[in-house]
Amino acid sequence: MAPKIRRFTLPELAPGYRGDLGDDYVELLHFRDFDEPLAADGARLEECRFSSVQIEALRNARLIQCELDQSGAPALQAAGAFLNDVRVTHSRFGSADFAEAQLDGVVFENCKFGWLNLRGATVRDVLFVNCQFEEIDLGGQIQRLGFVDSRAGQITAAGAQLREVDLQGLDFAQVEGVDGLRGARISALQLSLLAEAMASHLGIKLGS
């Protein structure tokens, strides 16, 4: 089953300033064109937009109906964050650490990741469109995850718990922890690419 993405439209937003992110509750603000990276650890952000900024810290933050455009970072620290109905577009992350986070109804479009960490995360209804990953760690509880026109160097699936996960739109070079892909949907071509790893996992010896 495809991810269930809930559409939303942001209302008119007031300009947001760096000091606003020090508040516990932030709503209806547009943070735009900051030279220095922004941090919002522990903040609750509702109906906000981030444009042409770097966001480096969202630990334990809550983002609800927010948009991030051109808002990547060399290293995004978002462990324990909660993202609900969030759109991320045209952003680049050297690493994005969502360990133990919750992602629900999130779309990433035209984004690049060096390393995306979902280990220990709870992920539901998340879609990646035209995204690139050097490595993606799927070691969380993941339901209704989909990919469209996306590419990954490596998938790490050890410890993953997958339900209704569709990998057919993700071209990948290799998989570590192939047994963690149980529950995923793949194409016949992807199955052929996994044949050697699956044989090794099952103790099957391939002839020449």
Salt bridges, closest charged atoms under 4 A:
ASP33 OD2 - ARG32 NE 3.64
ASP41 OD2 - ARG59 NH1 2.92
GLU46 OE2 - ARG44 NE 2.60
GLU67 OE1 - ARG49 NE 2.98
GLU67 OE2 - ARG87 NH2 2.03
ASP69 OD1 - HIS90 ND1 3.47
ASP85 OD1 - ARG6 NE 2.88
ASP104 OD1 - ARG6 NH2 3.06
ASP104 OD2 - ARG124 NH2 2.69
ASP125 OD1 - ARG144 NE 2.56
ASP137 OD1 - ARG119 NH2 2.94
GLU164 OE1 - ARG144 NH1 3.85
